[in-house]
Amino acid sequence: MICQKNINIAFLGCGGIANAHLNELQKIPGAVIKACWNRPEEFHLAESFKEKSGAAYCTKDYLKIAEDPEVDAVYICTMQNDRARLFESCAAAGKAIFMEKPLALRREDFQDIARIYRQYPVIFQSGYKLRFNSLMEYIAGQEFKPEAVYCHVADGAWADNHPATDNNIGGGHILSQGVYAAETLRLLAKSVPTAVNAMLNYSDSNGKIHGTLTANYRFQNNVIGSIMITDAGVAPAPVSKFYAEASGQQQSMIILDRFTGLVSIDAAGNRREAHFQEDGFYRQSVAFLDNVRNGNNTGCSFLDGIYPSMMIHLAMEAAIAQRTLSIDLNTWLQFSSSMWEKSPMFVEV
């Protein structure tokens, strides 16, 4: 049951993804849009968002939102290259924060936001919608011990004028959408990665990024997994853009149709099919607002948001170096273990 207590929400960034969130929030009792901000050069997006959402105000000054005592939570939906300053101002003000995936682009950007979060450990949720699909919740509740896992994210190429293809803004398909494959792999493996090797095809034309990455991971529990990420074309239905499979102890499961379809075979050879709604976009906001109300930090934590990007970055580095690389979160973020231990709100899967 969804708690009815009102939560005043502000949006930083009012483009397409913000409007998609707004559509879902308008279905959730107690979600009140209080304010919105967009960069001054595209301020018309904030004005349009204000009218659609019924927000009390829109502003060209994001600090006004950070300093507004009536704002309980903030959705950061800007492109990845313009988040650290927004995150720091809102975290310092104690706002609960929802940040779209991936949290950042470059390793040094992740190091910066990790230091900010350690200083201001607010309620935080990373925007990985697929993990909130009803199907993924169902799988998490199954007694299944995987031995091998696989996931792909196969999409068509974006237009060259799409900001997500810009190496300095969206990072290209591998960094911006490939994180879904890495995150799903970790969820299915039920562990953290320890090593990776990979191969990469990568083209950079006038700063516009296209590419294909395949990578193999070993996990702490000795599960082995693979991912394939490409913008060479969408897989035909029912496989679709997002697809995953897992096998273990003579059992197997396939997740298809944008993580809404499940086909499984048990050890006796019995086949089962199940179908779910693609409801992760809605359910992630329900979970976030419940966390805001209850002071929790569960569902898709700050570290959960970092792991997929770290896995992709190190896979690309492994491909370029043509060798297997070790994976360690503290090393990648240049943190010591004791630094994380001082922040009890960090939660791993």
C-alpha positions, 0 to 999 in steps of 0.5 A, a space after each residue: 500500500 502506498 503511503 499518502 503523505 505528500 512529498 514535495 518534489 523538484 526537478 533539475 533538468 526538464 527534458 524527455 526523461 524528466 517528463 517520463 518521470 512526471 507521467 509516472 509520478 502523476 499516478 502516485 498519491 502524495 507526489 507533489 511537484 513543487 519546482 523545476 530548473 533547466 539551464 538558462 539556454 533551454 529555459 523554455 523546457 522548464 517553463 513547459 514543465 511547470 505548466 504540465 506539472 502544476 509546479 509552484 515555480 520554475 527557476 534559472 537558479 538551481 540554488 533556489 531549489 536547493 535552499 527551498 525548505 519546502 522541497 523534500 526530494 529532487 530528481 536530477 535528470 540532466 545529462 551526465 556532464 552537468 550533475 556534480 554541482 547540482 548533486 552537491 548543492 542538494 545533498 548539502 541541503 539534506 534533500 533526498 535525491 533520485 539521479 538518473 543512470 548512469 550517475 556520471 561519465 568519467 572515472 574522476 566524476 564518479 570519484 567526485 560524487 562519491 566524495 560528495 555523498 560520503 560527506 552528505 549521505 542523504 537518501 539516494 536512489 539510482 535510476 535503474 528502472 529495469 531492476 524494479 520491473 515486477 519480473 525482476 522482483 519475482 526472480 529475486 525471490 526464487 531459490 536459484 543458484 546461477 553458474 553462468 549468466 548473460 545479458 545484452 543491450 542491443 539498440 539502433 544507433 542514435 542520430 549524430 545530433 543526439 546529445 547522448 552520442 556526444 563523448 563529453 555529454 552522454 558518453 555514447 551507447 556503451 556508457 549510457 545504456 550498456 550499464 543496464 547489461 552490467 547491472 542485470 548481470 550483477 543482479 543475476 549473479 547475486 555477487 560482486 565482480 572481481 575480474 574482467 576481460 573484453 573486446 571492443 569495436 569503437 568509432 569516434 567521428 567528430 566526438 560522436 561515439 558508436 561502438 560494440 563491447 563484449 565482456 566476460 566477468 568473474 564474480 566473487 561467488 565464482 559465477 561467470 558472466 558475459 555481456 554484449 552491448 551494441 548500437 548496431 541494431 535492435 534484436 527482433 521480438 520477442 528477444 528485444 533490446 534488453 535480454 538476459 539468461 542464467 543457468 545453474 544446477 541443471 536449471 535455466 531461465 531466459 528474460 526477454 521482451 524488455 524484461 517482461 517475459 520469463 521462460 524457465 526450465 527446472 531440473 526435471 525439464 519442466 518448462 514454464 512461461 510467465 509474463 509481467 508488466 513493464 512497470 519498473 519506471 513507475 515502481 522505482 518512483 514508488 520505492 523512492 518516495 517510500 524511502 523518503 517518507 520512511 528515512 530508508 535507503 534501499 532499492 537501488 543505492 548509491 553504490 548500486 548506481 556506481 557498480 554498473 559504470 565501473 564494470 563498463 569502464 574497466 571492461 573498456 580498459 581491459 579491451 584496450 589493454 588486451 588483458 584481464 583486469 581486477 575489479 575493486 570498488 575502493 581502488 576504482 574510486 580511490 577510497 579506502 575500505 574504512 572510508 565506506 565503513 564510516 557511511 552506513 547508508 552505503 548498501 550493496 546487493 
